[in-house]
Amino acid sequence: MNLTTTTQVDPAVGIFYDRVLLKRAVPALVHDRFAQKKGIKSKSGTTIKFRRYNSLTVAKTPLQEGVTPPGQQLSKTDLTAQVSQYGDFVHVTDVVDLTVEDAVLTETAILLGEQMGETLDEITRDILAACASVTNASGGFNGDTPTEITQDDVDAVVDTLLGGNAKFFTGIMRAGTGVGTAPVRAAYWGIFDTDIRRDVEDCEDWLGAHQYPNQTDIQADEWGATGNVRWLMTTKGYYTDDTSNLGADTYYLPIFGKDAYGTIKLDGGTVQNIVKEFGSGGTSDPLNQRATSGWKAWWVARILNDAFMHILKVTKNA
């Protein structure tokens, strides 16, 4: 039988192009979610000053009749932060615009928005990781320094924050009627990387977010709680390569209370999406061959009180 197959006559167009673009894997941007949000007014420079008055010492000496006590002087602590400008852009040619099936400039704007979000999140993350208050986890069993995270390590950080008068972010969730649910303590917030998810879940007091009695009071990207810490999970957690005693990656887990850090923008110039159409370059684009799409933003993060934040350094359990 002289059967004609695609071996003899193959399709002239051998690929069908699905114009519905694939979804991108976008990380959870969590690091600036609980910051104090501040702005520098336009035409006021690029530096902001924070001021905190220091507490007075307690007055436990009894007053003597007719004798005026010496009194105390006020004192203050000033902190400054200077915003910097960040940005990026993409060049697109007229040939791409005319021949490619996709809405290229629209998709470019979405990509740049994602890039901007990740950039500002990582800038804040890196500032948090530089907190002066740091502890190596030591309660684990992997033989490294630091060890994997344990409940004892989390509780030690909580003790330190309580000793620094750091205030909880969230109140108590009282037990509900749902099957398998449990009460949630008043809590600080913590952030961990997906790489150590199993270790966090192995903590003695672990309670998954699905077990909370109130499912309406759960943050996006919240994974669960360990005692007095409620945790957000992200693929963008801070870590350093090969820096443990045994040469493993070291993960930095920020745990913090209210008013521990802030993010600062420059009012009127925080985020700009800038599109230059084909030919808008004047004499540098005489044939209307190039368009650009970009963004720029003013941003800085600042730790406001190291006593309200603590970094727990951990490794991954083998």
C-alpha positions as CSV (number, residue, x, y, z in Angstrom):
1,M,0.0,0.0,0.0
2,N,1.4,3.4,-1.1
3,L,0.4,5.2,2.2
4,T,1.3,8.9,2.3
5,T,2.2,9.9,5.9
6,T,3.8,12.9,7.4
7,T,7.1,11.4,6.7
8,Q,6.5,12.2,3.0
9,V,4.5,15.3,3.5
10,D,5.1,17.1,6.8
11,P,3.1,20.2,7.9
12,A,4.4,23.5,6.6
13,V,3.7,25.0,10.0
14,G,4.7,22.3,12.5
15,I,4.1,24.2,15.8
16,F,0.8,25.6,17.2
17,Y,1.5,28.7,19.3
18,D,-0.7,29.0,22.3
19,R,-1.2,32.8,22.8
20,V,-2.3,32.3,26.4
21,L,1.1,33.0,28.1
22,L,2.3,30.8,30.9
23,K,2.1,32.0,34.4
24,R,5.4,33.1,36.0
25,A,6.6,31.9,39.4
26,V,6.4,35.0,41.5
27,P,7.8,35.0,45.1
28,A,5.9,36.1,48.2
29,L,7.0,39.7,48.9
30,V,6.7,39.8,52.7
31,H,9.7,41.8,54.1
32,D,8.2,45.3,54.2
33,R,4.7,44.2,55.2
34,F,5.0,45.1,58.9
35,A,7.3,48.2,58.6
36,Q,6.4,51.7,59.7
37,K,5.6,53.4,56.4
38,K,7.2,56.9,56.2
39,G,7.6,59.5,53.4
40,I,10.0,62.4,52.9
41,K,8.1,65.4,51.5
42,S,9.3,66.5,48.1
43,K,11.9,69.3,48.0
44,S,13.0,68.3,51.5
45,G,16.2,66.5,50.7
46,T,16.7,62.7,50.7
47,T,17.4,62.1,54.4
48,I,14.9,61.4,57.2
49,K,15.6,61.7,60.9
50,F,13.7,59.6,63.5
51,R,13.8,60.6,67.1
52,R,13.1,58.5,70.3
53,Y,13.1,60.0,73.8
54,N,14.9,57.7,76.2
55,S,13.0,56.4,79.3
56,L,13.6,58.0,82.6
57,T,15.0,56.0,85.4
58,V,12.5,55.0,88.1
59,A,12.3,57.3,91.1
60,K,12.4,54.9,94.1
61,T,14.1,57.3,96.6
62,P,11.5,58.6,99.1
63,L,11.0,62.4,99.1
64,Q,12.4,64.3,102.1
65,E,10.1,66.8,103.8
66,G,10.8,70.2,102.3
67,V,13.6,68.9,100.0
68,T,13.3,69.2,96.3
69,P,14.8,66.2,94.5
70,P,17.5,66.7,91.9
71,G,15.3,65.8,89.0
72,Q,16.4,64.3,85.7
73,Q,17.5,65.5,82.3
74,L,15.7,64.4,79.1
75,S,17.8,62.5,76.6
76,K,17.0,61.3,73.1
77,T,18.3,58.9,70.3
78,D,18.3,60.1,66.7
79,L,18.4,57.8,63.7
80,T,18.8,58.8,60.1
81,A,18.1,57.1,56.8
82,Q,18.8,58.3,53.3
83,V,16.7,57.2,50.4
84,S,18.3,56.0,47.1
85,Q,16.9,55.7,43.7
86,Y,16.5,52.4,41.9
87,G,15.3,51.5,38.5
88,D,15.6,49.5,35.2
89,F,14.1,49.5,31.7
90,V,13.7,47.3,28.6
91,H,14.3,48.2,25.0
92,V,11.9,46.9,22.4
93,T,12.4,47.3,18.6
94,D,9.7,48.2,16.1
95,V,10.3,44.8,14.4
96,V,9.4,43.0,17.6
97,D,6.3,45.1,18.0
98,L,5.2,44.5,14.4
99,T,5.9,40.7,14.1
100,V,5.5,39.1,17.5
101,E,2.0,37.8,18.4
102,D,2.1,38.9,22.0
103,A,1.3,42.3,23.4
104,V,5.0,42.8,24.1
105,L,4.9,46.2,25.7
106,T,2.0,45.2,28.0
107,E,3.8,42.1,29.1
108,T,7.0,44.1,29.6
109,A,5.2,46.5,32.0
110,I,4.0,43.5,34.0
111,L,7.5,42.0,34.1
112,L,9.0,45.3,35.2
113,G,6.4,45.7,37.9
114,E,7.4,42.2,39.3
115,Q,11.0,43.1,39.1
116,M,10.4,46.4,41.0
117,G,8.5,44.6,43.8
118,E,11.2,42.0,44.2
119,T,14.0,44.6,44.2
120,L,12.4,46.7,47.0
121,D,11.5,43.6,48.9
122,E,15.1,42.3,48.8
123,I,16.5,45.7,49.8
124,T,14.3,45.6,52.9
125,R,15.2,42.0,53.6
126,D,18.9,42.7,53.5
127,I,18.6,45.5,56.0
128,L,16.6,43.3,58.4
129,A,19.4,40.6,58.1
130,A,21.9,43.2,59.4
131,C,20.1,43.6,62.7
132,A,22.5,43.9,65.6
133,S,20.6,41.4,67.8
134,V,21.5,37.9,66.6
135,T,21.4,34.4,68.1
136,N,22.7,31.1,66.6
137,A,20.2,28.3,67.0
138,S,21.7,25.7,69.4
139,G,18.9,23.4,70.4
140,G,19.0,21.1,67.3
141,F,20.7,17.8,66.6
142,N,22.4,18.2,63.3
143,G,25.8,18.8,64.9
144,D,26.3,22.1,63.2
145,T,26.8,25.7,64.5
146,P,24.1,27.0,64.2
147,T,21.8,24.0,64.4
148,E,18.4,23.6,62.8
149,I,15.6,25.5,64.4
150,T,13.9,24.2,67.5
151,Q,11.1,25.4,69.8
152,D,13.7,26.1,72.5
153,D,15.5,28.5,70.1
154,V,12.3,30.3,69.2
155,D,11.3,30.6,72.9
156,A,14.7,32.1,73.7
157,V,14.2,34.8,71.0
158,V,10.8,35.5,72.4
159,D,12.3,35.9,75.9
160,T,14.8,38.4,74.5
161,L,12.1,40.4,72.7
162,L,9.9,40.4,75.8
163,G,13.0,41.6,77.8
164,G,13.4,44.4,75.4
165,N,9.7,45.4,75.9
166,A,8.9,44.6,72.2
167,K,5.1,44.6,71.7
168,F,3.2,41.8,70.1
169,F,1.7,42.4,66.7
170,T,-1.3,40.1,67.1
171,G,-3.6,39.3,70.0
172,I,-4.8,35.9,71.2
173,M,-7.1,33.9,69.0
174,R,-9.3,32.0,71.4
175,A,-10.3,28.4,70.8
176,G,-13.1,27.9,68.4
177,T,-15.6,25.2,67.6
178,G,-13.9,23.9,64.5
179,V,-12.6,20.3,64.5
180,G,-8.8,20.2,64.8
181,T,-8.4,23.9,65.6
182,A,-6.5,25.3,68.5
183,P,-6.0,28.7,70.2
184,V,-3.2,30.9,68.9
185,R,-1.1,33.0,71.4
186,A,-0.4,36.7,71.1
187,A,2.5,36.8,68.7
188,Y,5.5,38.5,67.1
189,W,6.0,38.0,63.3
190,G,8.8,35.9,61.8
191,I,9.9,35.1,58.3
192,F,11.5,31.9,57.0
193,D,12.6,30.6,53.7
194,T,10.8,27.6,52.0
195,D,14.1,25.6,52.3
196,I,13.6,25.1,56.0
197,R,9.8,24.6,56.0
198,R,10.0,21.1,57.4
199,D,12.3,22.1,60.2
200,V,10.0,24.9,61.3
201,E,7.0,22.5,61.2
202,D,9.0,20.1,63.4
203,C,9.1,22.6,66.3
204,E,7.3,21.3,69.3
205,D,4.6,23.9,69.4
206,W,3.9,24.1,65.7
207,L,0.4,25.0,64.7
208,G,-0.4,25.2,61.0
209,A,-2.4,28.2,59.8
210,H,-5.2,25.9,58.7
211,Q,-5.6,25.0,62.4
212,Y,-6.3,28.5,63.5
213,P,-9.7,29.0,65.0
214,N,-10.3,32.2,63.0
215,Q,-9.5,31.7,59.4
216,T,-10.3,35.3,58.5
217,D,-7.4,36.6,60.5
218,I,-4.6,35.0,58.5
219,Q,-2.0,36.9,56.5
220,A,-1.3,36.1,52.9
221,D,1.7,33.8,52.9
222,E,1.2,32.9,56.6
223,W,2.3,29.3,57.2
224,G,1.7,28.8,60.9
225,A,2.8,29.6,64.4
226,T,5.3,28.3,67.0
227,G,4.2,29.5,70.4
228,N,4.5,33.3,70.4
229,V,5.7,33.7,66.8
230,R,3.5,33.6,63.7
231,W,5.5,32.8,60.5
232,L,5.4,34.0,56.9
233,M,7.1,31.9,54.3
234,T,8.8,33.0,51.1
235,T,11.3,31.8,48.6
236,K,13.2,35.0,49.1
237,G,14.5,34.4,52.7
238,Y,18.0,35.7,53.4
239,Y,20.8,33.2,53.7
240,T,24.6,33.0,53.2
241,D,26.2,30.2,51.3
242,D,28.5,27.7,53.0
243,T,28.9,29.8,56.2
244,S,28.1,27.3,59.0
245,N,30.7,25.5,61.1
246,L,30.2,22.5,58.8
247,G,30.1,24.5,55.6
248,A,26.3,24.5,55.2
249,D,24.1,27.5,54.2
250,T,23.1,29.7,57.1
251,Y,19.5,31.1,57.1
252,Y,18.6,34.3,58.8
253,L,15.1,34.4,60.4
254,P,14.0,37.8,61.5
255,I,11.5,37.8,64.4
256,F,10.1,41.2,65.4
257,G,7.5,43.2,67.3
258,K,5.8,46.5,66.5
259,D,7.8,49.5,65.4
260,A,11.0,47.4,64.9
261,Y,11.8,48.8,61.4
262,G,10.5,51.2,58.8
263,T,10.5,51.8,55.1
264,I,10.9,55.3,53.7
265,K,9.9,56.7,50.3
266,L,10.3,60.1,48.7
267,D,6.8,61.6,48.2
268,G,6.0,62.3,44.6
269,G,8.8,60.1,43.3
270,T,8.2,56.7,44.9
271,V,7.2,54.7,41.9
272,Q,7.1,55.7,38.3
273,N,6.3,53.6,35.2
274,I,8.0,55.4,32.3
275,V,7.1,54.4,28.7
276,K,8.9,56.0,25.7
277,E,7.0,55.4,22.5
278,F,8.6,54.6,19.2
279,G,10.3,57.8,17.9
280,S,10.2,59.6,21.2
281,G,13.9,59.6,21.3
282,G,14.1,62.4,18.8
283,T,17.3,62.5,16.8
284,S,18.6,59.4,18.6
285,D,15.8,57.4,17.0
286,P,15.2,59.1,13.6
287,L,13.4,56.0,12.1
288,N,11.1,55.3,15.1
289,Q,12.9,51.9,15.7
290,R,13.0,51.8,19.5
291,A,10.6,52.1,22.4
292,T,11.4,51.6,26.1
293,S,9.5,50.7,29.2
294,G,10.9,51.2,32.6
295,W,10.5,52.0,36.3
296,K,12.2,54.0,39.0
297,A,11.6,54.4,42.7
298,W,13.1,56.0,45.8
299,W,13.5,53.6,48.7
300,V,15.3,52.8,51.9
301,A,14.7,50.5,54.9
302,R,15.9,51.3,58.4
303,I,15.9,49.3,61.7
304,L,14.4,51.6,64.2
305,N,15.0,49.6,67.4
306,D,17.2,46.6,67.6
307,A,15.6,45.6,70.9
308,F,12.3,45.0,69.0
309,M,13.9,42.6,66.5
310,H,16.1,39.6,66.6
311,I,17.7,37.4,64.0
312,L,17.7,33.7,64.6
313,K,20.4,32.1,62.5
314,V,19.8,28.4,61.6
315,T,20.9,25.7,59.3
316,K,18.9,23.0,57.6
317,N,18.4,19.6,59.2
318,A,20.1,17.0,57.1
